[in-house]
Amino acid sequence: MTYAIPAPPTYTLTIAGSDELFPVHRVFCVGRNYAAHAREMGKDPDREAPFFFMKPACAVVPANETAIDISYPPMTANFHHEIELVVTIGKGGKDIPEAKALEHVHGYAVGLDMTRRDLQLEARDKGRPWEFGKSFTQSAPIGPISTVADIGHLSSATISLTVNDQGRQSSDIDKLIWSVAESIAYLSRYETLVPGDVIMTGTPEGVNAVVPGDVMHGHIDGLADIVVRIAK
């Protein structure tokens, strides 16, 4: 096959304990999936149907315990961190029953949904899409994937983020409003999932701004930590 222009790169994530890479197809993000975060964003935390937004594959940046740099993005003065449990999909499907949803999970990782909060809130208040606030290059640093074959499934685990060694976010993934299985099942009713899809499951309370030079340390019990620095 001959392409008219150079083919775009394949974006990948590392897998803990393996030389293999996970090719990223799409990134789905669950919005407001912790009650306390919903409240801090001024929204009712009742268990309404989940909603999703997307990030491009180029948002993904492989991260690990050795600090990596990401750029402070243009056109924002309020760049926020959101620590999240990340789910990678290893088996596709549509209309997946909740009872079988975890069979489609390849693994889990620690991730950051980096957000141009001022642009997101402006769009929200005007009833416009969130793309400029959420869907941009390097907006999803994600750590090494721990496979289900190695660690099984996570149901309860501390999730936390520090910035410059000061605590910012701390909760437990058992506080997800919509569980991993429920999110997969619901999403698969609207979009056929395929291997390589990634789901970011939402962030707990404590989101806040970072500036150039800040160092973020993300942690979820049982998974590899990530350290991400905002480049000066």
C-alpha atoms as one frame of an Amber mdcrd trajectory, in Angstrom:
protein
   0.000   0.000   0.000   1.262   3.472  -0.892   0.139   6.448   1.171  -0.272
   9.905  -0.318   1.500  11.406   2.692   3.671   9.943   5.461   1.564   7.786
   7.791   1.060   9.211  11.298   2.974   7.569  14.139   1.581   4.767  16.270
   1.301   5.856  19.892   2.090   3.194  22.456   2.227   2.472  26.183   4.729
   0.300  27.979   3.777  -2.924  29.774   5.293  -3.663  33.163   7.777  -6.535
  33.029   7.603  -6.881  29.247   9.343  -5.601  26.134   6.002  -5.567  24.328
   4.152  -2.305  23.716   0.425  -1.576  23.846  -0.735   0.286  20.698  -3.242
   3.019  21.539  -6.309   3.293  19.328  -8.687   5.673  21.132  -8.850   7.264
  24.588 -12.284   7.448  26.231 -12.639   9.435  29.458 -15.455   9.143  31.995
 -16.540  12.554  33.243 -17.253  13.376  36.897 -17.026   9.790  38.161 -16.283
  10.572  41.842 -19.000  12.313  43.877 -16.621  14.631  45.741 -15.075  15.804
  42.464 -18.520  16.417  40.988 -19.288  18.628  43.968 -16.060  20.605  43.648
 -16.951  21.212  39.980 -20.339  22.551  41.083 -22.378  19.580  39.866 -24.880
  17.215  41.477 -23.124  13.924  42.337 -26.261  11.808  41.938 -25.751   8.610
  39.947 -26.960   9.858  36.569 -25.960   7.970  33.440 -22.226   8.236  32.783
 -20.924  10.522  30.066 -17.709  10.329  28.084 -15.362  12.590  26.183 -12.357
  11.589  24.100  -8.687  12.405  23.726  -6.615  11.745  20.595  -3.969   9.037
  20.612  -1.314  11.786  20.485  -2.465  12.845  23.966  -0.796   9.724  25.361
   2.698  10.092  26.813   4.364   6.983  28.300   5.376   7.770  31.883   7.126
   5.899  34.702   8.843   6.471  38.045  11.604   8.472  36.357  10.391  12.019
  35.763   9.308  12.807  32.228   8.601  16.307  30.946   5.416  17.528  29.334
   4.927  20.999  27.940   2.724  23.669  29.475   0.113  23.974  26.712  -0.696
  27.195  24.885  -3.819  29.320  25.339  -4.382  28.561  29.035  -3.617  30.188
  32.362  -5.186  27.411  34.472  -3.604  24.012  33.741  -5.021  21.316  36.053
  -3.968  17.818  37.095  -6.470  14.941  37.373  -5.121  11.586  38.631  -7.008
   8.585  37.229  -7.159   4.802  37.058  -6.579   3.825  33.430  -8.053   0.687
  31.841  -6.672  -0.840  28.654  -8.918  -2.950  26.411  -7.527  -6.226  25.098
 -10.668  -7.777  23.581 -13.224  -5.863  21.575 -16.983  -6.086  21.620 -20.301
  -4.253  21.558 -23.306  -4.445  23.862 -21.050  -6.099  26.420 -22.933  -7.405
  29.488 -21.715  -5.916  32.733 -21.108  -9.424  34.115 -18.641 -10.100  31.287
 -17.122  -6.627  30.935 -13.935  -7.338  32.892 -13.131 -10.154  30.447 -12.328
  -7.396  27.941  -9.745  -5.684  30.164  -6.105  -6.121  29.217  -4.645  -4.221
  32.179  -4.539  -1.180  34.435  -2.264   1.838  34.815  -1.891   5.201  36.543
  -2.715   8.185  34.357  -3.195  11.930  34.359  -5.997  13.726  32.545  -4.331
  17.108  32.123  -6.887  19.847  31.561  -6.916  23.435  30.362  -9.542  24.218
  32.978 -10.262  27.776  31.898 -11.002  26.632  28.347 -13.088  23.679  29.550
 -15.256  25.815  31.838 -15.723  28.496  29.213 -16.883  25.845  26.743 -19.131
  24.205  29.328 -20.802  27.482  30.246 -21.457  28.235  26.571 -22.767  24.734
  25.868 -19.862  23.986  23.527 -17.661  20.871  23.195 -14.736  20.423  25.593
 -12.059  19.581  23.001  -9.835  22.619  23.541  -9.927  22.037  27.300  -9.352
  18.274  27.284  -8.212  16.892  23.928  -4.724  18.088  23.126  -1.206  16.729
  22.661   0.503  15.368  25.817  -2.677  15.681  27.878  -2.630  12.018  28.995
   0.634  10.859  30.609   0.082   7.160  31.438   2.338   4.772  33.317   3.318
   1.165  32.598   0.372  -1.183  32.198   0.038  -3.955  34.756  -1.768  -6.766
  32.962  -4.748  -8.642  34.355  -2.736 -11.830  33.865  -0.176 -10.491  36.353
  -2.267  -8.649  38.961  -5.913  -9.568  38.413  -8.598  -6.875  38.720  -8.584
  -3.862  41.025 -11.675  -3.105  43.088 -10.247  -1.091  46.003  -6.956   0.802
  46.003  -5.674   4.143  47.226  -5.343   6.706  44.439  -3.285   9.825  45.138
  -1.302  12.666  43.619   1.328  14.960  45.091   2.735  18.116  43.532   6.249
  19.029  44.669   5.793  16.424  47.455   2.666  18.173  48.771  -0.584  16.203
  48.824  -3.230  17.300  46.333  -5.547  14.357  45.605  -6.272  11.285  47.712
  -9.146   8.810  47.553  -9.906   5.169  46.757 -11.000   3.700  43.448 -13.872
   1.990  45.267 -15.490   5.445  45.287 -15.991   5.402  41.519 -19.645   6.229
  40.853 -19.573   3.953  37.802 -17.282   0.954  38.211 -14.885  -0.242  35.532
 -17.287  -3.013  34.491 -20.264  -0.662  34.388 -18.349   1.930  32.360 -17.232
  -0.658  29.789 -20.723  -2.106  29.452 -22.344   1.311  29.081 -19.771   2.619
  26.598 -20.047  -0.522  24.451 -23.723   0.207  23.848 -22.737   3.342  21.943
 -19.391   2.384  20.416 -17.897  -0.985  19.523 -14.740  -1.324  21.592 -11.610
  -2.686  19.940  -8.223  -3.873  21.236  -6.064  -0.818  21.831  -8.831   1.333
  23.276  -8.068   3.058  26.578 -10.538   4.193  29.227  -9.648   6.846  31.800
 -12.115   6.288  34.621 -12.365   9.719  36.255 -10.619  11.696  38.970 -11.270
  12.213  42.684 -11.479  15.575  44.404  -8.511  17.908  44.833  -7.849  18.942
  41.246  -5.791  22.097  41.010  -3.388  24.071  38.869   0.243  23.333  38.077
   2.854  25.652  36.616   6.179  25.162  34.841   8.692  23.471  37.136   6.070
  21.596  39.171   6.591  17.837  39.623   3.550  15.556  39.926   3.787  12.088
  41.492   0.825   9.804  40.762   0.124   6.614  42.713  -2.440   3.800  42.785
  -1.828   0.851  45.103  -0.618  -2.183  43.155   0.393  -0.256  40.014   3.592
   1.450  38.871   3.867   5.094  39.958   4.378   7.944  37.536   6.366  11.163
  37.917   5.603  13.992  35.497   7.243  17.405  35.429   5.842  20.521  33.751
   8.670  21.724  31.539   9.965  25.245  32.095
